[in-house]
Amino acid sequence: MNVVYFAWVRERIGLPHEQITTDAATVAELVDELRAREARYEAAFADISALRVAVDQELSDFDASLKDVREVAFFPPMTGG
């Protein structure tokens, strides 16, 4: 699956995106796997309440299923004005 990082998430991890293989069933489980990789992922996902997620380009929740998902994107909340 393709995992995409935006804004400060990308800055902390140091990658705009990456292809990963995962056994995670949900986005939350994917986040746990990523956090366990190394300190830069732990820093990026330290407070998931400060993050939003899109699954196959649809805004989603962290309990969303990853079954047949091709892309997960992480980004900070957007503001308008």
N, C-alpha and C positions, 0 to 999 in steps of 0.2 A: 504494500500500500504506500501511497505517497503521503508524507506528512509535511505540511507547509507551516512555516513560522513567519509572523508579521511583527513589525514594530520592535518594541523592546524585547519581545520573546526571541526574535531572530538575533538581535544584538547579543543577548546573554548566551545563546546556544552557539552562535557563530556560523549558522547555516541558514539559507533561505528555505531549503526543503531537503528532504532525503527520502529514499526508498527504504522501507523497513519490512521485515517479516515479523509477525507477532502472533502470539496465541491468545492475546487479550480478547475478551468477549464484549467489553464495553470501552467507551472512551476513558472512563476513570481507571480501568485496568491498564490501558495503554499509557496513561500518564504515570501510573506507578512503575511500569516497566522503564519508561524514559527516565524518570527520576533516579532509578537505581543504576543507570548507566555511569554517570559521573557528575561531578560538582556543578558543571555548567547547566546541566538539565535540572538538577535539584534547585538551582537558583532561579531558573526560568519558571518552574512549576511549584515554587515554594508556597504560593497563595493562589490556589485555583479560583477563589472567589473574585480575583482580579483579572480573570481571563474569560474569554468567550470561545466557543468552538463551533465550527461548521463541519458537517459530515456530508461529503459529496455536494458541496457548495450550498447546503441548506443549514441555516442556524439551528443548533441542536443543544442538547443537554449532555452533561458528563455521564449520565446513565444510559445514553443511547447505545444501541447494539452496533457492533462493527461487522456483522454478518454481511458479506458481499460488498463491503465498502471499498471504494478505490482511493478516496482522498479524505484526510482529516486536516483541518486548518485551525491553528491556535492564534488568537489575537487579543489585544486589550479591548475593553469596551469602547465603542464609538460614541462620540458626542457630536452634536450638531449645533448650528447656530450661526 
